[in-house]
Amino acid sequence: MNETKDKSQELSKDKSSVYSASGVNIDAGNEAVRLMSQAVKSTFNKSVLSDVGSFGGLFGTEELFKMKKPVLVGSTDGVGTKVKIAAEAGIYTTIGQDIVNHCIDDILVQGAKPLFFLDYVASSKLDPQMIADIVGGMAKACKESGCALIGGETAEMPGVYMEGEFDIAGTIVGAVDQEKILPKQNIKEGDILIGLASASPHTNGYSLIRTAFKGVDLNKVYPELKAPLHEVLLKPHRSYLNAIYPILQEHPEIVKGLAHITGGGFIENIPRVIPSGLVIKVKKGSWPVPPLYPLIQKLTGASEDEMYRVFNMGIGMIAVVSPDTAEKYRSLVGEDSWIIGKLEKAQNPQSKAETVLE
């Protein structure tokens, strides 16, 4: 018998037990990695040079050499209090898609395509299957957009999060050729705003949503929603990459700017890509508003202006185009779209762009 080895194993076991008793289970973390490994590997492409579990993710630069002047674009985000609804419903497969697609859309508005993604998942107690479901959703979204999931962190933090609570965040890195960076400098009076449908509230406004449906069974089917509440609320943030990116590459003259309608809704997000001296006129009623939003407004008493500042109201991405290319864009995008507004000259040419609802 190797007495030294036995004592070492016993000491290791004792230390593990003490750590586990304090609320952190290393074995559960290892099991989570095992369960998610295949999903993560399914996102790998020839540019990925590292394996699951490496200290850092390695990504080759071959894709960058296809551009004249490649520019890296990075973004980090979370999904807010949508995680509370996922936890309450016990459904974790869509929340991972939310974070990836949100990040993809945030860099798409600058003309970039995603290269790789890194995730962060923190919880009060590490449930291997829950973590695997979350990361599996991330992998699904990454694979659909040709983005590699090359690394991440899983943190078990008892005392920081209450029992059953978790949070997720993600960082994406993409690339765009410098000459194709959006928004362009030729956005002007008379340009048209074309909206594409959202799939849900995406990842914004969920604190107000939780107020609206406080105490309501998430399995409840409201007549106007025609589906269980949890199904409607947990529909993942959609990615607009496959609809829009080919247009940016093959017809770069068409799209002048893109606005991702996230936190701040129409009021805050469209002005982010519009130059000073212009007013953004958005015509309410020019697209079908999904029934969820009038229901939320009725249950909370929120004003119409506040609804348009909190939610996407059924429009998740807006393109700025010239009037003479509007119909070509709508044809190329390959899905339902709506002309929802236009740009007009402001009285003060120095004033910052602002959204006006009509």
C-alpha positions as CSV (number, residue, x, y, z in Angstrom):
1,M,0.0,0.0,0.0
2,N,1.2,3.5,-0.9
3,E,0.6,5.3,2.4
4,T,1.6,8.7,1.0
5,K,-0.8,8.4,-2.0
6,D,-3.6,7.3,0.3
7,K,-3.1,10.3,2.6
8,S,-3.0,12.6,-0.4
9,Q,-6.2,11.2,-1.7
10,E,-7.8,11.5,1.7
11,L,-6.7,15.1,2.1
12,S,-7.9,16.0,-1.3
13,K,-11.3,14.4,-0.5
14,D,-11.5,16.2,2.8
15,K,-10.7,19.6,1.1
16,S,-13.3,18.9,-1.6
17,S,-15.9,18.1,1.0
18,V,-15.2,21.3,2.9
19,Y,-15.4,23.4,-0.3
20,S,-18.6,21.6,-1.3
21,A,-20.0,22.3,2.2
22,S,-19.3,26.0,1.6
23,G,-21.5,25.8,-1.5
24,V,-19.2,25.2,-4.4
25,N,-19.2,21.8,-6.1
26,I,-16.2,21.3,-8.4
27,D,-17.5,17.9,-9.5
28,A,-20.8,19.5,-10.7
29,G,-18.7,22.0,-12.7
30,N,-16.8,19.2,-14.4
31,E,-20.1,17.4,-15.2
32,A,-21.5,20.6,-16.8
33,V,-18.4,20.8,-19.0
34,R,-18.9,17.1,-20.0
35,L,-22.6,17.7,-20.9
36,M,-22.0,20.8,-23.0
37,S,-18.8,19.8,-24.8
38,Q,-20.4,18.3,-27.9
39,A,-22.6,21.3,-28.4
40,V,-19.7,23.7,-28.0
41,K,-17.5,21.7,-30.4
42,S,-20.3,21.7,-33.0
43,T,-19.6,25.5,-33.4
44,F,-15.9,25.0,-34.2
45,N,-14.6,25.8,-37.7
46,K,-11.2,25.7,-39.2
47,S,-10.2,29.0,-37.5
48,V,-10.6,27.5,-34.0
49,L,-7.2,26.3,-32.8
50,S,-8.0,25.4,-29.2
51,D,-10.2,22.8,-27.5
52,V,-12.9,22.9,-24.9
53,G,-11.4,23.6,-21.5
54,S,-8.4,25.5,-22.7
55,F,-7.3,28.4,-20.6
56,G,-7.9,30.7,-23.5
57,G,-9.7,30.3,-26.8
58,L,-7.5,30.4,-29.9
59,F,-8.9,31.8,-33.2
60,G,-6.9,32.1,-36.5
61,T,-7.0,35.2,-38.6
62,E,-7.5,33.7,-42.1
63,E,-11.0,35.3,-42.4
64,L,-9.5,38.8,-41.8
65,F,-7.2,38.4,-44.7
66,K,-10.2,38.3,-47.1
67,M,-10.9,41.9,-46.3
68,K,-9.0,44.9,-47.7
69,K,-8.8,46.7,-44.3
70,P,-10.2,44.5,-41.6
71,V,-11.6,46.1,-38.5
72,L,-12.5,44.1,-35.4
73,V,-15.8,44.9,-33.7
74,G,-16.5,43.8,-30.1
75,S,-19.6,43.9,-27.9
76,T,-20.6,42.6,-24.5
77,D,-24.1,42.3,-23.2
78,G,-26.5,40.4,-20.9
79,V,-30.2,39.5,-21.1
80,G,-31.5,41.4,-18.1
81,T,-34.3,40.1,-16.0
82,K,-35.5,37.7,-18.7
83,V,-33.4,35.2,-16.7
84,K,-36.0,35.5,-13.8
85,I,-38.8,34.3,-16.1
86,A,-36.6,31.4,-17.4
87,A,-35.8,30.4,-13.9
88,E,-39.4,30.5,-12.8
89,A,-40.5,28.5,-15.9
90,G,-37.6,26.1,-15.5
91,I,-36.8,26.5,-19.2
92,Y,-33.2,27.3,-20.0
93,T,-32.7,26.3,-23.7
94,T,-33.7,29.6,-25.2
95,I,-32.0,32.1,-22.9
96,G,-28.6,31.1,-24.4
97,Q,-29.9,31.9,-27.8
98,D,-31.0,35.3,-26.5
99,I,-27.5,36.4,-25.5
100,V,-25.8,35.3,-28.7
101,N,-28.3,36.8,-31.1
102,H,-28.4,40.1,-29.1
103,C,-24.6,40.4,-29.4
104,I,-24.7,39.4,-33.1
105,D,-27.2,42.1,-33.9
106,D,-25.3,44.7,-31.9
107,I,-22.3,44.3,-34.2
108,L,-24.3,43.7,-37.4
109,V,-25.4,47.4,-37.2
110,Q,-21.8,48.3,-37.8
111,G,-21.6,46.0,-40.8
112,A,-19.7,43.3,-39.0
113,K,-20.1,39.5,-39.2
114,P,-19.4,37.5,-36.0
115,L,-16.2,35.5,-35.6
116,F,-16.3,34.1,-32.1
117,F,-18.2,34.3,-28.9
118,L,-17.4,33.9,-25.2
119,D,-19.9,33.3,-22.4
120,Y,-20.3,33.8,-18.7
121,V,-22.8,31.9,-16.6
122,A,-23.2,32.5,-12.9
123,S,-25.6,30.8,-10.4
124,S,-26.3,30.3,-6.8
125,K,-25.8,26.5,-7.2
126,L,-24.4,24.8,-10.2
127,D,-26.9,22.5,-11.9
128,P,-25.0,20.7,-14.6
129,Q,-28.1,20.1,-16.8
130,M,-29.2,23.7,-16.5
131,I,-25.8,25.0,-17.5
132,A,-25.7,22.5,-20.4
133,D,-29.1,23.7,-21.6
134,I,-28.0,27.4,-21.4
135,V,-24.8,26.8,-23.3
136,G,-26.5,24.4,-25.7
137,G,-28.8,27.3,-26.6
138,M,-25.7,29.5,-27.1
139,A,-24.1,26.9,-29.3
140,K,-27.3,26.6,-31.4
141,A,-27.4,30.3,-32.1
142,C,-23.6,30.4,-32.8
143,K,-23.9,27.5,-35.3
144,E,-26.8,29.2,-37.1
145,S,-24.7,32.3,-37.6
146,G,-21.3,30.7,-38.3
147,C,-19.9,32.0,-35.0
148,A,-17.5,29.9,-32.9
149,L,-18.1,29.5,-29.2
150,I,-14.5,29.3,-28.1
151,G,-14.6,29.8,-24.4
152,G,-16.5,30.8,-21.3
153,E,-16.7,30.8,-17.5
154,T,-19.1,29.0,-15.2
155,A,-19.3,30.5,-11.7
156,E,-21.0,29.1,-8.7
157,M,-21.5,31.9,-6.2
158,P,-23.6,31.0,-3.1
159,G,-24.4,34.1,-1.1
160,V,-24.1,36.4,-4.2
161,Y,-27.2,34.9,-5.9
162,M,-30.3,33.7,-4.1
163,E,-31.2,30.0,-4.4
164,G,-32.4,29.2,-8.0
165,E,-31.1,32.5,-9.4
166,F,-28.6,32.8,-12.3
167,D,-27.3,35.3,-14.7
168,I,-25.6,35.2,-18.1
169,A,-23.5,37.5,-20.2
170,G,-21.6,37.2,-23.4
171,T,-18.9,38.8,-25.5
172,I,-18.7,38.7,-29.2
173,V,-15.9,39.7,-31.6
174,G,-16.6,40.2,-35.3
175,A,-15.0,41.9,-38.3
176,V,-15.9,44.4,-41.0
177,D,-14.0,45.8,-43.9
178,Q,-13.3,49.4,-43.1
179,E,-15.0,50.7,-46.3
180,K,-18.2,48.9,-45.3
181,I,-18.5,50.2,-41.7
182,L,-22.0,51.4,-40.8
183,P,-23.6,53.9,-40.5
184,K,-22.5,55.7,-43.6
185,Q,-21.9,59.4,-43.9
186,N,-24.6,60.0,-46.6
187,I,-27.7,59.6,-44.4
188,K,-29.9,62.6,-45.2
189,E,-33.3,64.2,-45.3
190,G,-35.8,62.0,-47.2
191,D,-34.3,58.7,-46.4
192,I,-36.7,55.9,-45.5
193,L,-36.9,53.7,-42.4
194,I,-37.7,50.0,-43.1
195,G,-38.5,47.7,-40.2
196,L,-38.1,43.9,-39.8
197,A,-40.2,42.0,-37.3
198,S,-39.0,41.0,-33.8
199,A,-39.7,37.5,-32.5
200,S,-40.6,38.7,-29.0
201,P,-39.6,41.6,-26.6
202,H,-36.2,40.0,-27.3
203,T,-34.1,40.9,-24.2
204,N,-35.6,44.2,-23.1
205,G,-38.4,45.4,-21.0
206,Y,-38.6,42.3,-18.8
207,S,-38.8,44.2,-15.5
208,L,-42.0,45.9,-16.7
209,I,-43.2,42.5,-18.1
210,R,-42.7,40.9,-14.7
211,T,-44.7,43.7,-13.1
212,A,-47.5,43.2,-15.6
213,F,-47.7,39.4,-15.0
214,K,-46.8,39.3,-11.3
215,G,-48.4,36.3,-9.7
216,V,-49.7,35.0,-13.0
217,D,-49.2,31.3,-13.8
218,L,-46.7,31.2,-16.7
219,N,-48.8,28.4,-18.2
220,K,-51.8,30.7,-18.5
221,V,-53.1,31.2,-22.1
222,Y,-54.4,34.7,-22.6
223,P,-57.0,34.7,-25.5
224,E,-55.1,37.4,-27.4
225,L,-51.8,35.5,-27.1
226,K,-53.1,32.1,-28.1
227,A,-50.1,30.3,-26.4
228,P,-48.9,29.7,-22.9
229,L,-47.4,32.9,-21.4
230,H,-44.0,31.4,-20.8
231,E,-43.8,30.4,-24.5
232,V,-44.6,33.9,-25.6
233,L,-42.2,35.6,-23.2
234,L,-39.3,33.2,-23.7
235,K,-39.2,33.3,-27.5
236,P,-35.5,34.0,-28.2
237,H,-34.1,37.2,-29.5
238,R,-33.8,36.7,-33.3
239,S,-30.7,37.2,-35.3
240,Y,-30.9,39.4,-38.4
241,L,-27.5,38.3,-39.7
242,N,-28.7,35.9,-42.4
243,A,-31.3,38.3,-43.7
244,I,-29.2,41.4,-43.9
245,Y,-25.5,40.6,-44.0
246,P,-25.6,39.2,-47.6
247,I,-27.2,42.5,-48.7
248,L,-24.4,44.5,-47.0
249,Q,-21.8,42.4,-48.9
250,E,-23.4,42.1,-52.4
251,H,-25.2,45.4,-52.5
252,P,-23.2,47.7,-50.2
253,E,-24.8,50.8,-51.7
254,I,-28.3,50.0,-50.4
255,V,-28.1,50.1,-46.6
256,K,-27.0,53.4,-45.1
257,G,-27.5,52.5,-41.5
258,L,-29.0,49.9,-39.2
259,A,-30.6,50.4,-35.8
260,H,-31.0,47.5,-33.4
261,I,-34.1,48.2,-31.3
262,T,-33.0,47.1,-27.8
263,G,-33.2,48.9,-24.4
264,G,-34.6,52.4,-25.0
265,G,-36.9,51.2,-27.8
266,F,-37.5,53.5,-30.8
267,I,-36.9,56.7,-28.8
268,E,-33.3,55.9,-27.8
269,N,-32.0,53.6,-30.5
270,I,-32.7,55.1,-33.9
271,P,-31.0,58.4,-33.1
272,R,-27.8,56.5,-32.3
273,V,-27.2,56.0,-36.1
274,I,-28.7,59.3,-37.4
275,P,-26.6,62.5,-37.8
276,S,-27.5,65.8,-36.2
277,G,-29.9,68.1,-37.9
278,L,-32.5,65.4,-38.7
279,V,-35.8,64.4,-37.1
280,I,-36.8,60.7,-37.2
281,K,-40.5,60.5,-38.0
282,V,-42.0,57.1,-37.1
283,K,-45.6,56.4,-38.2
284,K,-47.4,54.4,-35.6
285,G,-49.8,51.9,-37.2
286,S,-47.6,51.3,-40.2
287,W,-46.8,47.8,-39.0
288,P,-48.7,45.1,-37.0
289,V,-48.0,45.5,-33.3
290,P,-48.1,42.0,-31.7
291,P,-50.9,41.6,-29.1
292,L,-48.5,41.1,-26.2
293,Y,-47.8,44.9,-26.1
294,P,-51.3,46.2,-25.8
295,L,-51.9,43.6,-23.1
296,I,-48.8,44.8,-21.1
297,Q,-50.0,48.4,-21.5
298,K,-53.5,47.5,-20.2
299,L,-52.1,45.6,-17.2
300,T,-49.5,48.2,-16.2
301,G,-51.1,51.5,-17.2
302,A,-48.0,52.5,-19.1
303,S,-48.4,55.4,-21.5
304,E,-48.0,54.8,-25.2
305,D,-44.8,56.9,-25.3
306,E,-43.3,54.8,-22.5
307,M,-44.2,51.6,-24.4
308,Y,-42.2,52.8,-27.4
309,R,-39.3,53.7,-25.1
310,V,-39.2,50.4,-23.3
311,F,-40.2,47.8,-26.0
312,N,-39.4,47.1,-29.6
313,M,-43.2,46.9,-30.3
314,G,-42.8,44.2,-32.9
315,I,-39.9,45.8,-34.8
316,G,-36.4,44.5,-34.0
317,M,-34.2,46.0,-36.7
318,I,-34.5,49.1,-38.8
319,A,-32.7,49.9,-42.0
320,V,-32.1,53.4,-43.3
321,V,-32.2,53.5,-47.1
322,S,-32.8,56.0,-49.9
323,P,-36.3,56.1,-51.3
324,D,-35.1,54.8,-54.7
325,T,-33.6,51.7,-53.2
326,A,-36.3,50.9,-50.6
327,E,-38.2,48.4,-52.7
328,K,-35.0,46.6,-53.8
329,Y,-34.0,46.2,-50.1
330,R,-37.4,44.9,-49.2
331,S,-37.2,42.4,-52.1
332,L,-33.7,41.2,-51.2
333,V,-34.3,40.8,-47.4
334,G,-36.7,38.0,-48.2
335,E,-39.2,38.5,-45.4
336,D,-42.1,40.8,-44.4
337,S,-40.9,44.3,-43.9
338,W,-42.6,47.7,-43.4
339,I,-41.8,51.3,-44.3
340,I,-42.3,52.7,-40.9
341,G,-41.0,56.3,-41.2
342,K,-38.6,58.8,-42.8
343,L,-36.0,61.4,-42.0
344,E,-36.9,65.1,-42.1
345,K,-34.8,68.2,-41.6
346,A,-34.7,69.7,-38.1
347,Q,-35.3,73.4,-37.5
348,N,-31.9,73.6,-35.8
349,P,-29.2,72.0,-38.0
350,Q,-27.0,71.5,-34.9
351,S,-29.7,69.7,-32.8
352,K,-29.1,66.0,-32.1
353,A,-31.4,63.6,-34.0
354,E,-34.6,62.7,-32.1
355,T,-37.5,60.3,-32.7
356,V,-40.9,61.7,-33.1
357,L,-43.9,59.3,-33.0
358,E,-46.8,60.2,-35.3
